[in-house]
C-alpha cells in the first residue's frame, strides 16, 4: 500500500567548484560521534543507556555528538499499555549491528574488535568508544540545512559534504535521519521503577534516504557533494521537537562524520578554521615558557565577531596566557571575510609535576549552536612518574594519588589514559620511570593504542603498575561481551604475563599477599569490598613467562591467584586483579604501591638467604606437574590445608612429580635432609 508521503531527491556533485560550498568546512576535522542506541519502552536497563549517551553528548563540544534512539526488538514490540515507537527501519539496523541484548549501541557503526562480528556495544563501553571516535580523523566533513513548510508539512533538507582526504571505497553513502524528542510516555526502569511520564528523546522517526542511504559515487580528496531531500511529515510528529541528523558512511558500516540541526530552520554554521604549525603535545620544565601560535581564519561571507577562550587545567603554580596581555584567558575579535587572526598562547609550568591540559575554543554569540572550533594542548613537566586514569575510573583517582604520595613520590603527574599514546608519540615521556594505570572496573579495559604505548614504554625500561577487576576477563576471555583484540591479548600474555582463568564473583571477599613471594610476602591481608554497586569480580589469573604470584584469595578460594609481578622485559610490571579502591585495608593498598616503587627502583630485591632456605618449586602455581629442587638430598612431604599428608617422595637434588590427582588449593611442602638436621618449608598453590 502506498504511503501518504513524498520523498524526492535532487543530487549533484562538484569536483572543482568549491566556492559553491556554504554549509560545510573544508578544514581537516576529526569525526563526529554518531551513537545509535537500540532501545525499547519495556527495556528496564535502557534508561541507564539513555543517561550514559546524554552524558557523552554533554561532556563533548557542541555539535560533536549525534544521538539516535532506535526502538526495536522484543522490548519495543507492541503490547497493551505500551506505545509502539518502532519504525520500518529498526529491524534492518539491528540486524546490521547484530544486536541481541538491550541496551546496545553502535558508535559510528565502527567495529572496535575485528575478530567480533557485531558492532553493537554494551552501555559500559560507549564512553570509551565515543572518545576514540572523537580522536579519529575524518576524510569528509558534513553540513546540513533544514526547512519546514507548516502548510504543506513539507520538510526540505540540504546536505553538503567535502572530502578532505581520499577514501578507499568507490561508493560512500549519505544518510538523513528525522528524529523527535520530548515524547512523554511510559518506560520500564529497573533502577527507579516504571516511569509513566518518561521523556523519550532522540527517537528515530524516519530515514529520508532509506535504510541504507543514498550513494556518493567515486569520492576522492576535494570532492564536494551537494544533495537535497524532501519528506512530508505526518501530523503525529511535532516538528518543533525534531532534529535532522545527516552523516556519510564508508559502506553500510563505518560512519565517517555527520552534523545535526533543528528540523525547522536549522543550519550548520562554519565559524572558520583554527590551525597551528606547532607541536601541541610537549614536555617542559619549571619556569620554561612554552609558546604556541594558532591562526583563526574567517571563512564566512560576512564580518564575524568571535569569542576566543583558553581553558586551562593545571596546578595553581602554573601560568597560562591567551594573547599578549598577562593573565588573559578570553578575547572577542572582529574578523573580516577571508582574513586571518593570530592567537598567541603562552604556558609556563611551575614547580608542581603535572600534565597541563589546555583547550583553545572559538564560539559565536550570533550562532551559539554552531560547531565550536577547538584545539587542545598538553604540556607535561617536572614528572618522573605518571598516573593514567581510565575515563570511567577517574572517581578513584585520588586513592592512587594518595598512595603514590605516601610511597615517597614527589614528582608524579596524572592524566587520562586516552592521552598516553599522544604523549608517547611526541616523545614527551622521556623523563618518566613508572606508569600507574587506574583501570578500576571499566570497559574496554584497554584500547589498542594504550596497549601499544605501554608495551613501548616497558620495552624502553619504564615500569608499570596496573590494577582493576575484570581486566583479564575483558581482554582474555571468550565472552561475547568482552573487548579483547589481538593487540590487547598479546599485551596481557606477554607484558602483563597473565593468563585469564576465570571471572571472580562476590564469594571472593578475602585476599592475602603470597607469603612465599620475596618482595610482597610480608605485607599482610585484606577483605575485598564491593564499590561497584553489587558488581564484585576479583580477577582469577595464572602467571606466565616466569612471572610470580603475589596475591592469593582465601576462604573457599585458596590457591586462586589475583595478582602478579614480572620482570621479563626492560621495565618491571605489577598487576593486581582488583583496584586499590577495593581494599578494605587501605594501609595494605598503600603498602603495595610503596613496595612496588621500591622493587621498581631496585631498593628492595629478592632475599637470597630466604630463598636458599626454601625448596625451589616450578612452575607456580602448579597445574599438572611440579619440579622440586633442594640444596641437599632428602625426603619431601606434602600436606593439604587439613594437615593430611597427600604425598611423600625421595628427592636427590631434583625431582618432578605429577599432581594430576590433587585438587585445587594451597599445600605445604616440608623437606628433610637425609642424615642431617636441615628442614625446609614452602607453601604453594595448585590450580586445576
WOGI-V346842 format. One record per pair of residues at least 12 apart in sequence whose ideal C-beta (glycine too) atoms are under 6 Angstrom apart, sorted by the first residue. I is the first residue (numbers start at 1). J is the second residue. Records with the same first field share a line. If there is no record, write none. Layout:
I = J / J
This chain:
5 = 232
6 = 232
7 = 231
8 = 230
9 = 229
10 = 228
11 = 227
12 = 226
13 = 225
14 = 224
18 = 224
21 = 224
23 = 143 / 145 / 160 / 268
24 = 141 / 143 / 160 / 162
25 = 141 / 270
26 = 162
27 = 273
28 = 164
29 = 138 / 141
30 = 134 / 137
31 = 133 / 136 / 138 / 257
32 = 64 / 257 / 258
33 = 65 / 130 / 133
34 = 66 / 108 / 247 / 255 / 258
35 = 53 / 67 / 105 / 107
36 = 68 / 70 / 106
37 = 49 / 53 / 69 / 103 / 105
38 = 70 / 72 / 94 / 99 / 104
39 = 69 / 71 / 103
40 = 71 / 73 / 75 / 76
41 = 82 / 187
42 = 75 / 188
43 = 75 / 102
44 = 188 / 189 / 190
45 = 190
46 = 103
47 = 189
49 = 103 / 123
52 = 123 / 126
53 = 67
56 = 127 / 130
61 = 372 / 374
62 = 372
63 = 371
66 = 245 / 258 / 260
67 = 202
68 = 177 / 179 / 202 / 204
69 = 202 / 203
70 = 90 / 93 / 204
71 = 85 / 86
72 = 90 / 94
73 = 102
75 = 102
83 = 185
87 = 204
89 = 207 / 211
92 = 211
97 = 119 / 120
98 = 117 / 118
99 = 120
103 = 123
104 = 120
105 = 121 / 126
106 = 119 / 120
107 = 129 / 130 / 133
108 = 133 / 255
109 = 253 / 254 / 255
113 = 483 / 485
122 = 481
124 = 443
125 = 443 / 444
127 = 391
128 = 391 / 444
131 = 418
138 = 256 / 257
139 = 163 / 165 / 167
140 = 161 / 163 / 248 / 256
141 = 162
142 = 161 / 246 / 248 / 257 / 258 / 259
143 = 160 / 259 / 268
144 = 159 / 246 / 259 / 261 / 268
145 = 158 / 267
146 = 244 / 261 / 263 / 266
148 = 239 / 264
153 = 232 / 233
154 = 230 / 232
155 = 231 / 233
156 = 230
157 = 176 / 229 / 244
158 = 228
159 = 174 / 227 / 246
160 = 226
161 = 225 / 248
162 = 224
163 = 219 / 221 / 223
165 = 221
166 = 220 / 221
167 = 219
169 = 250
170 = 218
171 = 215 / 217
172 = 216 / 219 / 248
173 = 213 / 249
174 = 209 / 213 / 214 / 227 / 248
175 = 209 / 213 / 247
176 = 208 / 209 / 229 / 246
177 = 207 / 245
178 = 205 / 206
179 = 202 / 203 / 204 / 205 / 243
180 = 203 / 205 / 237 / 241 / 242
181 = 201 / 202 / 241
182 = 199 / 241
183 = 200
184 = 197
185 = 200
205 = 237
208 = 229 / 231
212 = 252
239 = 263 / 264
242 = 263
243 = 260 / 262 / 263
244 = 261 / 263
245 = 260
246 = 258 / 259
269 = 367 / 370
270 = 299
271 = 362 / 364 / 370 / 373
272 = 296 / 297 / 298 / 299
273 = 297
274 = 294 / 296 / 362 / 373 / 375
275 = 295
276 = 294
278 = 292
280 = 377
281 = 378 / 422 / 426 / 428
282 = 379 / 428
283 = 380 / 428
284 = 349 / 379 / 381
285 = 381
286 = 349 / 351 / 382
289 = 348
290 = 347 / 379
291 = 346
292 = 345
293 = 344
294 = 343 / 360
295 = 340
296 = 341 / 343
297 = 340
298 = 335 / 337 / 339
301 = 337
303 = 336
304 = 335
305 = 334
306 = 333 / 362 / 364
307 = 332 / 363
308 = 331 / 362
309 = 330 / 361
310 = 322 / 329 / 360
311 = 359
312 = 358
313 = 357
314 = 354 / 356
315 = 352 / 354
317 = 350 / 351 / 352
318 = 349 / 350 / 356
319 = 348
320 = 347
321 = 346
347 = 379
349 = 381
353 = 382 / 383 / 411 / 413
354 = 413
355 = 380 / 413 / 415
356 = 379
357 = 378
358 = 377
359 = 374 / 376
360 = 375
361 = 374
380 = 413 / 428
382 = 411
383 = 411 / 413
384 = 411 / 431 / 433
385 = 409 / 412 / 434
386 = 413 / 432 / 435
387 = 400 / 412 / 414 / 436
388 = 417 / 420 / 437
389 = 416 / 438
390 = 417 / 439 / 442
392 = 442
393 = 438 / 439 / 440 / 442
396 = 440 / 581
399 = 580 / 581
400 = 436 / 438
403 = 590 / 593
406 = 590
407 = 593 / 594 / 597
417 = 450
420 = 450 / 453
421 = 449 / 453
424 = 453
432 = 462
434 = 463 / 600
435 = 462 / 464
436 = 465
437 = 466
439 = 468 / 471
440 = 468 / 579
441 = 469 / 470 / 532
443 = 474
444 = 483
445 = 471 / 474
446 = 488
448 = 485 / 487
451 = 487 / 488 / 491
455 = 491 / 495
458 = 495 / 569 / 571
459 = 570
461 = 570 / 571
462 = 571
463 = 571 / 572 / 600
464 = 573
465 = 574 / 596
466 = 575
467 = 576 / 579 / 580
468 = 579
469 = 537 / 538 / 539 / 578
470 = 537
472 = 498 / 500 / 539 / 541
473 = 503
475 = 488 / 489 / 492
476 = 492 / 500
477 = 500
496 = 575
497 = 544 / 545 / 547 / 566
498 = 541 / 564 / 575
499 = 542 / 544
501 = 540 / 541 / 542
502 = 540
503 = 537
504 = 537 / 538 / 539 / 540
506 = 536
508 = 538 / 553 / 557
509 = 527 / 528
510 = 527 / 554 / 555
511 = 526 / 528 / 551 / 553 / 562
512 = 525 / 554
514 = 549 / 550 / 552
516 = 683
517 = 548 / 550
518 = 606 / 607
519 = 599
520 = 550 / 595
523 = 591
524 = 588
526 = 583 / 584 / 585 / 588
527 = 584
528 = 578 / 582
529 = 582 / 584
531 = 581 / 582
538 = 562 / 577 / 578
539 = 562 / 577
540 = 560
541 = 561 / 577
543 = 564
545 = 568
546 = 568
547 = 564 / 566
548 = 565
549 = 561
550 = 563 / 565
551 = 563
558 = 665 / 666
559 = 664 / 665 / 666 / 685 / 686 / 687
561 = 621
562 = 577
563 = 576 / 577
572 = 600
574 = 596
614 = 680 / 682
615 = 628 / 630 / 669 / 671 / 680 / 682
616 = 629
617 = 684
620 = 684
621 = 685 / 687
622 = 659 / 686
623 = 687
624 = 660
625 = 656 / 658
626 = 657
627 = 656
628 = 651 / 655
629 = 654
630 = 651 / 671
632 = 673
633 = 652 / 674
634 = 671 / 672 / 673 / 674
635 = 650 / 672
636 = 649 / 651 / 671
637 = 670
638 = 667 / 669
639 = 668
640 = 667
641 = 666
659 = 686
662 = 686
664 = 686 / 687 / 688
666 = 685
667 = 684
668 = 683
669 = 682
